[in-house]
């Protein structure tokens, strides 16, 4: 594994964590909004999307 590959893995992890934080923030911000349906993100969902796009 080259250093560049390791850096891309780290970036992917940071992006995944950022996406999860964004979803959590949206859920908290809209907790009192009528009709809002909360969402959740799992690592497996994001991993599958990355593999499907050829990013992993």
C-alpha positions as CSV (number, residue, x, y, z in Angstrom):
1,X,0.0,0.0,0.0
2,X,1.5,3.3,-1.1
3,X,1.4,6.4,1.0
4,X,-0.9,8.0,-1.6
5,X,-3.4,5.1,-1.2
6,X,-3.2,5.6,2.6
7,X,-3.9,9.3,2.3
8,X,-7.0,8.5,0.1
9,X,-8.2,6.0,2.7
10,X,-7.9,8.7,5.4
11,X,-9.7,11.3,3.3
12,X,-12.5,8.8,2.6
13,X,-12.9,8.2,6.4
14,X,-13.0,11.9,7.1
15,X,-15.6,12.4,4.4
16,X,-17.7,9.5,5.8
17,X,-17.5,11.0,9.3
18,X,-18.4,14.4,7.9
19,X,-21.5,13.0,6.1
20,X,-22.6,11.3,9.3
21,X,-22.2,14.5,11.3
22,X,-24.2,16.4,8.7
23,X,-27.1,13.9,9.0
24,X,-27.0,14.1,12.8
25,X,-27.1,17.9,12.6
26,X,-30.1,17.8,10.3
27,X,-31.9,15.5,12.6
28,X,-31.2,17.7,15.6
29,X,-32.1,20.9,13.8
30,X,-35.4,19.5,12.6
31,X,-36.5,17.6,15.7
32,X,-39.5,19.9,16.2
33,X,-40.4,20.2,12.5
34,X,-43.8,18.7,11.7
35,X,-43.5,16.0,9.2
36,X,-39.7,15.7,9.3
37,X,-38.5,12.2,9.0
38,X,-35.1,11.5,10.6
39,X,-32.5,9.7,8.6
40,X,-29.5,7.6,9.6
41,X,-26.2,6.7,8.0
42,X,-24.3,3.5,8.4
43,X,-20.8,2.9,7.3
44,X,-21.9,-0.1,5.2
45,X,-24.2,2.2,3.1
46,X,-21.4,4.6,2.4
47,X,-18.9,1.8,1.7
48,X,-21.3,0.3,-0.8
49,X,-21.7,3.6,-2.5
50,X,-18.0,4.1,-2.7
51,X,-17.3,0.7,-4.1
52,X,-20.1,1.1,-6.6
53,X,-18.4,4.3,-7.8
54,X,-15.0,2.8,-7.9
55,X,-13.7,5.1,-5.1
56,X,-12.7,2.5,-2.5
